[in-house]
């Protein structure tokens, strides 16, 4: 990637990307939300697939206050399963309750310094990075999770507090560059 990963406290880089509903979304599309979670994901990574239901549940549990936005930056030429058409199919099959956006030129992944899927960036109401890392401590078995990093960070942000664990290492597949 061309840039370093965003540091805690950094402003959210803007984006204008097409969603699977063919509408364009940007950060300002969610200005009424108290927090935004930007997740870099894709269709084929087993780590992303294992966390899809968790993201759907988080969006449902924090409805009205928080907006999840998943961005697929993978090269769709060498990884056709990550094409925009296949993203539409995946979002419909899994009943995503959040936008699933296509970063065709990979500029948004580069702006965020994202390297993996899933990689989480949580921004507070001022759109400053409050948390970066992974959803929880067990991607394979939701019933064995002991620490819910993202939910804990969300609760702290929504309470107006500093996030006690602002960064974790990211585990997943690498973003497939062109």
N, C-alpha and C positions, 0 to 999 in steps of 0.2 A: 504494500500500500504506500501511497505517496506521502501521507501525513501520519503523524503520531496520533494515537488514540486520545480522544478528548480527556482533559483533566477535570476532576471534581471542581465545580464552580464555573466551568466554561459555559457560555451561552449555547443554546441548541442551534446547530446549523440549519438554515432554511432548506426546504425542499418543495418541489412542485412536481408531483408524480401521479401517474394514472393508476387508479384503483381497478380492481376486477369488475366494478360496475361501470367502467369507462369514464368516470368522473375524475377530475383532477383535485388532489388534496395537497394542502400545505400546512405548515405549523399554525398559521392563522385560522385555518378551518376549525381548530379546536381551542380557540382563545377563551371560551367559556369554561374550560376544564381547569381544575386545580392542579392537575399533574398530567404529564404525557409520558407514556412508555413507548420508546422506539425500540422495536425488536428487529434485528436482521435475521431473516429466516429464509426458507426455501421449501421446495416440495419433497426433496428426496433424502435429506439428512436424517438419520435415525434419531439424533439428539433433538432435532426440531419436532419430528413426528411424536416423540415421547412426551414433549412438553405442550403440544397443541391444546389438549384438554385443560391443562393447568392455566394457559393463557385465556381460554374461553371462560373458565370459572372466575379468574381474576377480573376480567372485563365485566362479567355479570355481577360479581360481588361489590364492585366499586362503581357501578353504573351511575352516571350523572356527575361524578367527581373526577374520574380518571378516564383517559382515552388511550387504549393500546393502538399502535400503528405498526403493522409488520411490513418490512421492506425486503423484497427479494432483489439482490444485486448480482446474482450468479450469471455467468456467461451461458446464455440459452443456446448458443450454436453448438458448443461441445457438451452441453448438459441440457438436451432438449426437454427433459422432464421438468425443467424450470422455466419453460416458455410462458409467455403471458396467457396463452390459451389454456395451458395446463394449470396455471395458477387459478384461473377462473373455475376450472373443474374441481380442483382441490378445495378451494374456499366454499364452494357449493356443497360438496360431499361432506365436509367437516363442519358445516354450518358456522363459519367464522362470524363472530359478532363484532368484528373490528375491521377496519380497512386493511387490505392486502395489496400493497403498492409495488409497482415495477420500477426499478432503478436501472434502466436499460444501459445507460452509459457509465454506470458504476460511480458517478460523481458524488452521490450522497454517501455511499459506503466510504469513499475516500475522505470526504469532509468530516465524517465522524471518526475516522480511523478504525472502522470496524474490520475485523479479520476473520471472525467465526460466525457460525450459525448454530444455535441461537446465541446472540449477543445482545444484552439488555442495556439500554440507556434510559434512566428515569430522570425526568426534568420536573422541577418544582413549578409553582405558579408564575415565577419570574422567568421561567424557561432556562434555569441554570441547572447544570448536571448535578444531581444529588446522589445518584447511585449508578454504578457500572459493574456488570458482571453476569452472574447466572441467576436463575430463578430460585433454585433451592439446592440442597446438598445431596440429592439422589435422583439423577435423571432417569434411571432405569425403573425404580419402584416407588411410585408416589406414596404408598403406605409406609415406606421405611424412611421418609423424610423426617429429619430432626430439626433442621434450620431452614426456614422459609425466607431467604434473603430478600427477595423482591417484595413480598407482602410486609415484612418487617419494615423495610425502607419506605414503602408506601404509607404505612400507618404513621411513621415518624414524620414524613413530609406533610401529610394531611393534618397532623397535630401541630405543625409549625416548628417542629424540632429538627435538630441536626441529625443526619443519619448516622447511627452508631457503627455500622459496618458499611462504609460507602463504596468499597470495592472488593470484589472477589475475582479469582481467575476465571476465565471463560473456558468452558469445555464444549466441544462440538466439532463440526466439520469446518474446514477453511472455506472462506468465500472464494468461489471459482472465478478467477480473473480472466479477462480476455487476453 
